[in-house]
Amino acid sequence: MSLTASTFRALRHHNYRLWAGADLVSITGTWMQVLGVNWLVLTITGSATSVGLSLVMQALPTLLLGMWGGALADRLPTRPVVVAAQLAQAALAAVLAVIALTGVRSPLPIYAVALAGGVVSALGGPALGRFGAEMVPREDLPNAMALGSIINSAGRILGMSVAGMMLPLTGNAVLFAANALTFFAVIVAVMRMRSSEFHELAAEEHRPGAVLAGLRYVARTPWLLVLLALSIVLGSLGRNYQVTMAAMSAGPLAAGAGGYGLLSTVFAAGTVVGGFLAASRPRLTIRLLLISAFAISVLQALSGLMPSLAAFAAFMLPIAAGAILVDTTVSARAQLDSPDAMRGRVLAALGMAGAASGALGGPVLGWLSDSFGPRLALQVGGVSCVVATLLAAAALARFRKTATGPAPARVAMENA
């Protein structure tokens, strides 16, 4: 991997530089809150299942309302929607701080905040993605996405580390209050951006049936359906490593909580490596996506055979790097090869696929690990992902041969 000026080319743009800095602050705060919420629910209920339920509350609105959020993003100016979403998330973080300070002994208020946060994300997330795409020219969008992956990984590591140090000293309320303040960093950055330097996407005309039009577009675009289906399989059976790493640490590797922490750190480092790999690529193609998906699927199946913590960790690094390559390429191709006026609804479809894979994969891999052992769970998941990748490659090759007519379908296949 060679780091050159082109690796950071999206940072040449004033608006994206502002966004990158504010995004790092906001993501750090978000992960501080994630740790705080998980710990608060666990201390109230003593149940890991209850912690998982809070995650379901956050993901459910995206599955139900995501396409409505996409339709809003394609019709409304993105800047006001982004600011409104940030204000709403800041208010919800402040509510969590109040809940923590008052010593509530029921998880129900926390679930309610998680559900409300999920609604805000479902309705505002596509506008946030579309807004990000307007900060850089089309040719720099894949690089901006890759740098965004690096920022997300860095923010996650920083946020969890800071929260881990602060929690015993300050309690949960301070973590939530700090997160509330980080949203204002994004708002200030948005306000300071130069309107003349935006690369605005074509907007959809205000008309009824926008949600149905988005669903019809996805259903009638075979290559996009294949990418979404592959993402769901890879995300559910091949990406829920928080489940399988914990099961391997507690079971066959006998590494305990310390081993799980080490594996989580290695995995996070791998996501940073993957972000730099994606950023250094001049183009993110479907061929790169399929090769990366096949490689990490094979590595996942083999990781279940590893006899020691060190050997298992050695597999986690390239798997995490490849996962970022896959995710970034799927997002880049889905956006760049779809009409601008449909961008928000395509982003919503990607978000719905991600939510579905998270909701399905955790329970399935958990059941496989409990019933047959984490080694077999990794092997079954890896082999399933290999098969899914080969089927996707065959389907995309077939579509490429038969693709005719104007872009975007033809362009998508040419980008393979």
Salt bridges, closest charged atoms under 4 A:
ASP74 OD1 - ARG130 NH1 2.92
ASP74 OD2 - ARG345 NE 2.65
ASP140 OD1 - ARG9 NE 3.54
ASP140 OD2 - ARG12 NH2 2.99
ASP140 OD2 - HIS13 NE2 2.84
GLU197 OE2 - ARG194 NH1 2.84
GLU204 OE1 - ARG345 NH2 3.53
GLU205 OE1 - ARG207 NH2 3.12
ASP327 OD1 - ARG239 NH1 2.90
ASP337 OD2 - ARG333 NE 2.75
ASP340 OD1 - ARG343 NH2 3.09
GLU414 OE2 - ARG410 NE 3.46
